[in-house]
C-alpha cells in the first residue's frame, strides 16, 4: 500500500501520541482460579466475591488522564455467543475461555461507563469480536449495538487480537462500508516500534485512515532487560494476522499473573520511542488494556502509562484519542468514507486507483 499524497494531520505539537484501551476483560473470572493454583495465593479468589473486581480500572484511568488534561479512546467488545459459532469451534478450549471472560455491552454497569466516557470527552469505539475481520454482518451488528448505547455514531476502532483479513484491505473495506473513519488494528502484541512508518496509512483514495499500533504494553516484556515471569495468561491480547493466520487462534505469549517487569528498563524503551517519534514528527499509537492498571497483578504498567503522557506533553506533543486526531485531517484533501460510499466509483478504489486490494 502507498502513503503517497496522504496529508499529514495538522496538530499543535512536535508529534502525536494517541492513547487507546481495548476493553477485553473488565471482570476477573476464571483467571482467579488459575492464578490461585499457580501462585498458591488464595487472595486471587477474593475477586470471586461480590463487589470485588480488580480488573475494573476505568475510574483509575479516567483519574490519571483527568489530572494530566488528556483523553483517550476505549474500544468495547461484544463477543458472540459460543453456541452461535460452528460446532468445530464450540469444542475448542480457546473459544470457551474467550466466552467465559466476555461481557455484555448492554449490561447496566458497562452501558453506564460507556456513557460516562462519552459525556466526559473520551472516545468510545468498536472492538470487533473474534472473526469479524471477515464478517461484515456481525461487525455491523456490534457497531449498531454500541451506537444504540451512545446515541450517536462511532468513528473507528480496533479488531480483537489485531486480526485483519489477508490482505488487510478486506477488513478496511468493511470498515469503510459501515461508515467508520479509521482502524487501529495494524500492529503486533509481541513487537513494538514504528514498523509501519511514522504517518497514518491511507489504503484508499479517501479520508479513511489506519493508525498503526506502535506499542502494546505487554510487548515491553520482550524488550532487552525488561523480562517477565512466564505462565499462561488468562487474558486476551492482540496479535497480528501474520502470526495468527486466517481462521486460526493466535499464538499467545506466555505470561503470568505477576509480570516482574523492570520498570526502568521498560521506561528506557518507551522514552526511546518518544525520541524517535519527536525526531520524525510521527503519530505514535499506544495500547494499554484496563486490567494492566491493577498495580497488584501488573506492577509498573500504570506508572509507565502516566510517564509516557507526562513526557510527551513536556515535549510539546499532541496527546489524545485517534478520533480527535483524525478530525484534524483537512476535509478538503479527500472525501470522507460516507462521501466515498455515496460514489461507487471511488468507494472501492484501492491505493492504485483500481478495485479492492
C-alpha positions as CSV (number, residue, x, y, z in Angstrom):
1,X,0.0,0.0,0.0
2,X,1.2,3.5,-0.7
3,X,1.2,6.6,1.5
4,X,1.7,8.9,-1.4
5,X,-0.3,12.1,-1.2
6,X,-1.5,11.3,2.3
7,X,-1.9,14.6,4.2
8,X,-0.1,14.9,7.4
9,X,-2.6,15.6,10.2
10,X,-2.4,19.2,11.3
11,X,-2.0,19.4,15.1
12,X,-0.2,21.7,17.5
13,X,2.8,19.8,18.7
14,X,6.1,18.2,17.6
15,X,4.4,14.8,17.2
16,X,1.3,12.9,18.2
17,X,0.7,10.4,21.0
18,X,-2.6,8.5,20.5
19,X,-3.9,6.8,23.7
20,X,-6.1,3.7,23.3
21,X,-7.5,0.9,25.6
22,X,-9.1,-2.4,24.4
23,X,-11.8,-3.4,26.9
24,X,-11.4,-7.2,26.6
25,X,-12.0,-8.4,30.2
26,X,-13.3,-5.9,32.7
27,X,-14.0,-8.7,35.1
28,X,-11.6,-11.2,36.6
29,X,-13.4,-14.6,36.3
30,X,-11.7,-17.9,35.6
31,X,-8.3,-16.2,36.0
32,X,-8.9,-16.2,39.7
33,X,-8.9,-20.0,39.9
34,X,-5.9,-20.3,37.6
35,X,-3.7,-17.8,39.5
36,X,-4.8,-19.1,42.9
37,X,-3.5,-22.5,41.8
38,X,-0.3,-21.4,40.0
39,X,0.7,-18.7,42.5
40,X,-0.5,-20.7,45.6
41,X,-2.1,-17.5,46.8
42,X,-5.8,-17.7,47.9
43,X,-6.0,-13.9,47.7
44,X,-6.8,-14.3,44.0
45,X,-10.1,-15.9,45.0
46,X,-11.2,-12.6,46.5
47,X,-12.2,-11.4,43.1
48,X,-15.0,-14.0,43.0
49,X,-16.7,-12.3,45.9
50,X,-19.5,-9.8,45.1
51,X,-18.3,-6.2,44.8
52,X,-14.6,-7.1,44.3
53,X,-13.2,-6.7,40.8
54,X,-9.5,-5.9,40.3
55,X,-9.8,-5.6,36.5
56,X,-12.4,-2.8,36.7
57,X,-9.9,0.1,36.3
58,X,-12.0,2.6,34.5
59,X,-12.1,5.2,37.3
60,X,-8.4,4.9,37.8
61,X,-7.7,5.5,34.1
62,X,-10.0,8.5,34.0
63,X,-8.5,10.0,37.1
64,X,-4.9,9.8,35.6
65,X,-6.0,11.3,32.3
66,X,-8.2,14.0,34.0
67,X,-5.2,15.1,36.1
68,X,-3.0,15.4,33.1
69,X,-5.6,17.1,31.0
70,X,-5.8,14.5,28.3
71,X,-8.4,12.0,26.9
72,X,-8.1,8.5,25.3
73,X,-10.2,6.0,23.3
74,X,-11.9,2.9,24.8
75,X,-12.8,0.2,22.4
76,X,-15.6,-2.1,23.7
77,X,-16.0,-5.7,22.7
78,X,-19.3,-7.5,22.1
79,X,-18.3,-11.2,22.0
80,X,-20.5,-13.6,20.0
81,X,-22.3,-16.3,21.9
82,X,-20.4,-19.6,21.7
83,X,-23.4,-21.7,20.7
84,X,-23.9,-19.5,17.7
85,X,-20.5,-20.5,16.4
86,X,-19.7,-23.6,14.3
87,X,-19.5,-26.9,16.1
88,X,-15.8,-27.2,15.4
89,X,-15.2,-24.0,17.4
90,X,-17.6,-25.0,20.3
91,X,-15.4,-27.9,21.2
92,X,-12.2,-25.9,21.3
93,X,-11.0,-24.7,24.8
94,X,-9.8,-21.4,23.3
95,X,-13.4,-20.4,22.4
96,X,-14.7,-21.4,25.8
97,X,-12.1,-19.2,27.5
98,X,-13.0,-16.4,25.2
99,X,-16.6,-16.6,26.1
100,X,-16.0,-17.2,29.9
101,X,-14.2,-13.9,30.1
102,X,-16.5,-11.8,28.0
103,X,-19.2,-9.3,29.0
104,X,-22.4,-7.8,27.7
105,X,-22.1,-4.2,26.4
106,X,-25.7,-3.6,27.2
107,X,-25.4,-4.6,30.9
108,X,-26.2,-1.7,33.1
109,X,-22.8,-1.3,34.6
110,X,-21.0,-1.4,31.2
111,X,-23.5,0.8,29.4
112,X,-23.2,3.3,32.3
113,X,-19.4,3.6,32.0
114,X,-19.7,3.8,28.2
115,X,-22.0,6.8,28.5
116,X,-19.8,8.3,31.3
117,X,-16.8,8.2,28.9
118,X,-18.7,9.7,26.1
119,X,-20.1,12.5,28.3
120,X,-16.6,13.3,29.7
121,X,-15.0,13.7,26.3
122,X,-13.4,10.3,26.0
123,X,-13.8,8.4,22.7
124,X,-15.8,5.2,22.7
125,X,-15.0,2.9,19.7
126,X,-15.6,-0.6,18.4
127,X,-13.5,-3.6,19.4
128,X,-14.6,-6.0,16.7
129,X,-15.0,-9.5,18.1
130,X,-13.0,-12.6,17.1
131,X,-13.9,-13.4,13.5
132,X,-15.4,-10.1,12.5
133,X,-12.3,-9.2,10.5
134,X,-14.1,-11.3,7.8
135,X,-17.7,-11.0,8.9
136,X,-19.3,-7.7,7.9
137,X,-22.7,-8.6,9.1
138,X,-21.6,-9.4,12.6
139,X,-19.4,-6.4,12.7
140,X,-22.3,-4.2,11.7
141,X,-24.5,-5.7,14.5
142,X,-21.8,-4.9,17.1
143,X,-21.5,-1.4,15.8
144,X,-25.3,-0.8,15.9
145,X,-25.5,-2.1,19.5
146,X,-22.7,0.2,20.7
147,X,-24.2,3.2,18.9
148,X,-27.6,2.5,20.4
149,X,-26.0,2.9,23.8
150,X,-24.2,6.1,22.8
151,X,-27.0,7.6,20.9
152,X,-24.6,8.6,18.0
153,X,-22.2,7.1,15.5
154,X,-18.7,5.7,16.4
155,X,-15.7,6.8,14.4
156,X,-13.5,3.8,14.4
157,X,-12.0,1.0,16.5
158,X,-9.7,-2.0,16.6
159,X,-10.1,-5.7,15.9
160,X,-9.9,-8.2,18.8
161,X,-6.4,-9.9,18.7
162,X,-5.5,-7.3,16.0
163,X,-6.9,-9.7,13.4
164,X,-7.1,-8.4,9.9
165,X,-8.0,-10.1,6.6
166,X,-5.3,-11.2,4.2
167,X,-4.8,-8.7,2.6
168,X,-5.9,-6.3,5.3
169,X,-7.7,-4.0,2.9
170,X,-10.6,-6.6,3.1
171,X,-11.3,-5.6,6.7
172,X,-10.7,-2.0,6.0
173,X,-13.2,-2.1,3.1
174,X,-15.8,-3.4,5.6
175,X,-15.0,-0.6,8.0
176,X,-15.5,2.0,5.2
177,X,-18.7,0.4,4.1
178,X,-20.1,0.7,7.6
179,X,-19.2,4.4,7.7
180,X,-16.2,4.0,10.0
181,X,-13.4,6.6,9.6
182,X,-10.4,4.7,10.8
183,X,-9.0,1.4,12.1
184,X,-6.2,0.9,14.7
185,X,-5.6,-2.9,14.3
186,X,-2.3,-2.8,12.3
187,X,0.3,-4.0,14.7
188,X,1.6,-6.7,17.0
189,X,1.4,-7.8,20.6
190,X,5.0,-9.1,20.7
191,X,6.9,-6.4,18.8
192,X,6.9,-2.7,19.1
193,X,8.2,0.3,17.2
194,X,7.3,2.2,14.0
195,X,7.1,-1.0,11.9
196,X,4.6,0.6,9.5
197,X,6.0,4.0,9.2
198,X,5.7,7.3,11.0
199,X,2.4,8.5,9.4
200,X,-1.2,7.4,9.2
201,X,-1.8,4.9,6.4
202,X,-4.4,5.8,3.7
203,X,-5.2,2.5,1.9
204,X,-7.9,4.0,-0.3
205,X,-8.4,7.2,-2.2
206,X,-10.5,8.9,0.5
207,X,-10.2,10.1,4.1
208,X,-10.2,6.6,5.7
209,X,-7.1,6.1,7.8
210,X,-5.2,3.4,9.6
211,X,-3.5,4.1,12.8
212,X,-0.5,1.7,13.1
213,X,0.0,0.4,16.6
214,X,3.4,1.5,17.9
215,X,3.3,-0.2,21.3
216,X,1.1,-2.6,23.2
217,X,2.0,-2.6,26.9
218,X,2.7,-6.4,27.0
219,X,5.2,-6.2,24.2
220,X,7.6,-4.5,26.6
221,X,8.1,-7.8,28.3
222,X,10.1,-8.8,25.2
223,X,12.4,-5.8,25.4
224,X,16.1,-6.5,26.4
225,X,16.5,-6.3,30.2
226,X,12.8,-5.9,30.9
227,X,11.7,-9.5,31.4
228,X,8.5,-11.3,32.5
229,X,7.9,-14.2,34.7
230,X,6.2,-16.7,32.4
231,X,3.0,-18.6,32.9
232,X,-0.1,-18.7,30.8
233,X,-2.2,-15.6,30.7
234,X,-5.9,-15.9,31.2
235,X,-6.5,-12.6,29.4
236,X,-6.8,-11.7,25.8
237,X,-4.1,-10.0,23.9
238,X,-3.9,-8.9,20.3
239,X,-1.7,-10.5,17.7
240,X,-1.1,-9.6,14.1
241,X,-2.6,-11.5,11.3
242,X,0.7,-12.9,10.1
243,X,1.1,-14.7,13.4
244,X,-2.5,-15.8,13.8
245,X,-3.2,-16.8,10.2
246,X,-6.6,-16.7,8.7
247,X,-9.1,-18.7,10.8
248,X,-6.5,-19.8,13.4
249,X,-6.4,-18.9,17.0
250,X,-3.5,-16.5,17.8
251,X,-0.4,-17.8,19.5
252,X,-0.2,-16.1,22.8
253,X,3.0,-15.0,24.5
254,X,3.5,-16.8,27.8
255,X,2.9,-14.7,30.9
256,X,1.7,-15.0,34.5
257,X,-0.4,-13.0,37.0
258,X,2.6,-11.0,38.2
259,X,4.9,-9.8,35.5
260,X,8.1,-8.9,37.4
261,X,8.8,-6.2,34.8
262,X,11.8,-4.0,35.3
263,X,10.1,-0.6,35.1
264,X,13.2,1.5,34.4
265,X,14.3,-0.8,31.6
266,X,10.8,-0.7,30.1
267,X,10.8,3.1,30.5
268,X,14.0,3.4,28.6
269,X,12.3,1.7,25.6
270,X,9.3,4.0,26.0
271,X,11.5,7.0,26.0
272,X,13.4,5.8,23.0
273,X,10.1,5.5,21.1
274,X,9.2,9.0,22.1
275,X,12.6,10.3,20.9
276,X,12.0,8.6,17.6
277,X,8.5,10.0,17.3
278,X,9.7,13.5,18.1
279,X,12.6,13.2,15.6
280,X,10.2,12.2,12.8
281,X,7.0,14.1,13.6
282,X,5.3,10.8,14.0
283,X,1.9,9.5,15.0
284,X,2.7,7.2,17.9
285,X,-0.3,5.0,19.0
286,X,-0.2,3.0,22.2
287,X,-2.5,0.4,23.7
288,X,-2.9,-0.2,27.5
289,X,-5.5,-2.7,28.5
290,X,-7.5,-1.5,31.5
291,X,-6.6,-4.5,33.7
292,X,-2.9,-3.5,33.4
293,X,-3.7,-0.6,35.6
294,X,-4.2,-3.1,38.5
295,X,-0.9,-2.4,40.4
296,X,-1.2,-5.6,42.4
297,X,-1.1,-8.0,39.5
298,X,0.6,-5.8,36.9
299,X,3.0,-3.6,38.9
300,X,4.7,-0.8,36.9
301,X,2.4,-0.6,34.0
302,X,0.2,2.2,35.4
303,X,3.4,4.2,36.2
304,X,4.7,3.7,32.6
305,X,1.5,4.9,31.1
306,X,1.5,8.0,33.2
307,X,5.1,8.8,32.5
308,X,4.5,8.3,28.7
309,X,1.9,11.0,28.8
310,X,3.8,13.4,31.0
311,X,7.0,13.1,28.9
312,X,5.0,13.5,25.7
313,X,3.3,16.7,27.0
314,X,6.7,18.1,28.2
315,X,7.9,17.6,24.6
316,X,5.0,19.6,23.2
317,X,3.3,16.6,21.7
318,X,-0.4,16.4,20.8
319,X,-1.9,13.8,23.1
320,X,-5.4,12.3,22.8
321,X,-7.6,9.6,21.2
322,X,-7.3,8.7,17.5
323,X,-10.8,10.0,16.7
324,X,-9.7,13.5,17.8
325,X,-6.5,13.4,15.7
326,X,-8.5,12.1,12.7
327,X,-10.7,15.2,13.0
328,X,-7.7,17.4,12.3
329,X,-7.2,15.9,8.8
330,X,-8.1,18.7,6.3
331,X,-11.6,17.9,5.0
332,X,-10.8,19.2,1.5
333,X,-8.0,16.7,1.0
334,X,-10.1,13.6,0.3
335,X,-13.7,12.6,0.6
336,X,-14.9,11.0,3.9
337,X,-15.8,7.3,4.0
338,X,-19.5,8.4,3.9
339,X,-18.9,10.6,0.9
340,X,-16.9,7.9,-0.8
341,X,-19.6,5.3,-0.2
342,X,-22.0,7.6,-1.9
343,X,-19.8,7.5,-5.0
344,X,-19.5,3.8,-6.0
345,X,-16.7,4.6,-8.4
346,X,-14.5,6.0,-5.7
347,X,-15.6,3.9,-2.7
348,X,-13.9,0.7,-3.8
349,X,-10.8,2.3,-5.3
350,X,-7.6,0.8,-4.0
351,X,-4.3,2.6,-3.5
352,X,-3.6,2.3,-7.1
353,X,-7.0,3.5,-8.3
354,X,-8.3,0.0,-9.0
355,X,-10.8,-2.2,-7.2
356,X,-10.4,-3.6,-3.7
357,X,-6.9,-4.8,-2.9
